[in-house]
């Protein structure tokens, strides 16, 4: 789906533009154009991006074909940005997915491209349709609104991950299972992926807030600095949750080890109780005290009994000395 919105210099919002109307609209001064590409095939997008807007083929190729970490490229007349929205599916064991948003920002236009729907883009689109003042403040302010809405959506995801960690901790203390450990590993991977998104995206916002870009008004940099502060806080929260996951894993192993120790203690007590009985039944079951009924049954003589008794007493004594020599006692 390709949709376009244009605010005329007179303040009228138009949404009936076709791709053929875009060249004439771009030549006009005083207006603001927003074109959004959602889930459209590359062969349909490429002619518009290269021929109509004049974007560099390398930047277009990055937007249409390749996946990147968040970044910002300065092409003098426009900026090319890669940002990410995130979704979290707790029912799928804590799966976190990133949706790439490619943005071309010029003086009088903003172009957004994404393969999947992004709530922040749709929300700002509807807001611009209802109130032309969103577009009247310039394309850089529209960019701020999109990024701010997208970063604000990170917090519910972070809170949901935090709630999942707390639930797992309660389950571990109550009755740990191997499924708990599997879920912890999934949450750990989700937090690692979130860190890989937030850290570079934080640097992108830092550049937008501090660097001198021709398409961003100096008075609007403070807005990007505000988003940068939000990302710094989210990064710190993410690091804290990674520590919580690590602590939950240590707790799981400690609980399992304690339960194993209790089981071993019980088994040891049972073994200790039956050990004298086993010795007595084994010793007196060797028939040394049976009368000799045949000359070949010399193993039941007193000499054989003494030799067997010496071996039985000497073996544990020898094992004690051997264990002490090895340093195990």
ChimeraX attribute file (.defattr): number of C-alpha atoms within 10 A of each C-alpha:
attribute: neighborCount
match mode: 1-to-1
recipient: residues
	/A:1	9
	/A:2	14
	/A:3	14
	/A:4	19
	/A:5	21
	/A:6	26
	/A:7	23
	/A:8	19
	/A:9	13
	/A:10	8
	/A:11	16
	/A:12	12
	/A:13	20
	/A:14	13
	/A:15	13
	/A:16	10
	/A:17	14
	/A:18	11
	/A:19	12
	/A:20	10
	/A:21	12
	/A:22	17
	/A:23	13
	/A:24	9
	/A:25	18
	/A:26	17
	/A:27	10
	/A:28	12
	/A:29	10
	/A:30	15
	/A:31	22
	/A:32	25
	/A:33	23
	/A:34	22
	/A:35	20
	/A:36	19
	/A:37	19
	/A:38	18
	/A:39	14
	/A:40	15
	/A:41	12
	/A:42	13
	/A:43	9
	/A:44	11
	/A:45	17
	/A:46	17
	/A:47	13
	/A:48	16
	/A:49	18
	/A:50	14
	/A:51	12
	/A:52	16
	/A:53	16
	/A:54	11
	/A:55	19
	/A:56	12
	/A:57	13
	/A:58	9
	/A:59	18
	/A:60	21
	/A:61	12
	/A:62	14
	/A:63	25
	/A:64	19
	/A:65	9
	/A:66	8
	/A:67	13
	/A:68	14
	/A:69	15
	/A:70	22
	/A:71	17
	/A:72	20
	/A:73	13
	/A:74	13
	/A:75	15
	/A:76	10
	/A:77	12
	/A:78	21
	/A:79	21
	/A:80	21
	/A:81	20
	/A:82	22
	/A:83	24
	/A:84	21
	/A:85	21
	/A:86	17
	/A:87	15
	/A:88	19
	/A:89	13
	/A:90	15
	/A:91	7
	/A:92	10
	/A:93	17
	/A:94	21
	/A:95	17
	/A:96	21
	/A:97	15
	/A:98	14
	/A:99	16
	/A:100	21
	/A:101	24
	/A:102	27
	/A:103	21
	/A:104	26
	/A:105	24
	/A:106	23
	/A:107	19
	/A:108	22
	/A:109	24
	/A:110	21
	/A:111	20
	/A:112	20
	/A:113	21
	/A:114	20
	/A:115	16
	/A:116	13
	/A:117	13
	/A:118	19
	/A:119	14
	/A:120	18
	/A:121	21
	/A:122	13
	/A:123	14
	/A:124	18
	/A:125	18
	/A:126	10
	/A:127	14
	/A:128	20
	/A:129	18
	/A:130	11
	/A:131	13
	/A:132	16
	/A:133	13
	/A:134	18
	/A:135	26
	/A:136	18
	/A:137	12
	/A:138	23
	/A:139	24
	/A:140	23
	/A:141	19
	/A:142	21
	/A:143	21
	/A:144	19
	/A:145	19
	/A:146	20
	/A:147	22
	/A:148	18
	/A:149	18
	/A:150	20
	/A:151	22
	/A:152	15
	/A:153	16
	/A:154	19
	/A:155	14
	/A:156	12
	/A:157	18
	/A:158	18
	/A:159	12
	/A:160	15
	/A:161	24
	/A:162	20
	/A:163	12
	/A:164	17
	/A:165	21
	/A:166	15
	/A:167	12
	/A:168	22
	/A:169	21
	/A:170	12
	/A:171	14
	/A:172	21
	/A:173	13
	/A:174	10
	/A:175	11
	/A:176	18
	/A:177	12
	/A:178	10
	/A:179	11
	/A:180	19
	/A:181	17
	/A:182	12
	/A:183	19
	/A:184	23
	/A:185	17
	/A:186	17
	/A:187	24
	/A:188	21
	/A:189	16
	/A:190	20
	/A:191	22
	/A:192	15
	/A:193	14
	/A:194	21
	/A:195	18
	/A:196	14
	/A:197	19
	/A:198	22
	/A:199	16
	/A:200	16
	/A:201	24
	/A:202	22
	/A:203	17
	/A:204	20
	/A:205	26
	/A:206	19
	/A:207	18
	/A:208	22
	/A:209	22
	/A:210	13
	/A:211	12
	/A:212	12
	/A:213	18
	/A:214	14
	/A:215	19
	/A:216	22
	/A:217	14
	/A:218	14
	/A:219	8
	/A:220	16
	/A:221	22
	/A:222	13
	/A:223	17
	/A:224	24
	/A:225	18
	/A:226	15
	/A:227	21
	/A:228	23
	/A:229	14
	/A:230	17
	/A:231	23
	/A:232	16
	/A:233	12
	/A:234	21
	/A:235	19
	/A:236	12
	/A:237	16
	/A:238	20
	/A:239	15
	/A:240	13
	/A:241	19
	/A:242	21
	/A:243	13
	/A:244	17
	/A:245	22
	/A:246	15
	/A:247	13
	/A:248	22
	/A:249	19
	/A:250	12
	/A:251	16
	/A:252	24
	/A:253	15
	/A:254	12
	/A:255	17
	/A:256	17
	/A:257	12
	/A:258	12
	/A:259	12
	/A:260	12
	/A:261	12
	/A:262	12
	/A:263	11
	/A:264	12
	/A:265	12
	/A:266	12
	/A:267	12
	/A:268	12
	/A:269	11
	/A:270	11
	/A:271	12
	/A:272	11
	/A:273	11
	/A:274	11
	/A:275	12
	/A:276	11
	/A:277	11
	/A:278	11
	/A:279	11
	/A:280	10
	/A:281	11
	/A:282	11
	/A:283	14
	/A:284	10
	/A:285	10
	/A:286	11
	/A:287	12
	/A:288	16
	/A:289	12
	/A:290	9
	/A:291	10
	/A:292	13
	/A:293	8
	/A:294	7
	/A:295	7
	/A:296	8
	/A:297	10
	/A:298	12
	/A:299	14
	/A:300	16
	/A:301	14
	/A:302	12
	/A:303	11
	/A:304	13
	/A:305	15
	/A:306	11
	/A:307	10
	/A:308	15
	/A:309	12
	/A:310	11
	/A:311	11
	/A:312	12
	/A:313	10
	/A:314	12
	/A:315	10
	/A:316	11
	/A:317	11
	/A:318	10
	/A:319	11
	/A:320	13
	/A:321	12
	/A:322	13
	/A:323	11
	/A:324	10
	/A:325	10
	/A:326	8
	/A:327	8
	/A:328	8
	/A:329	9
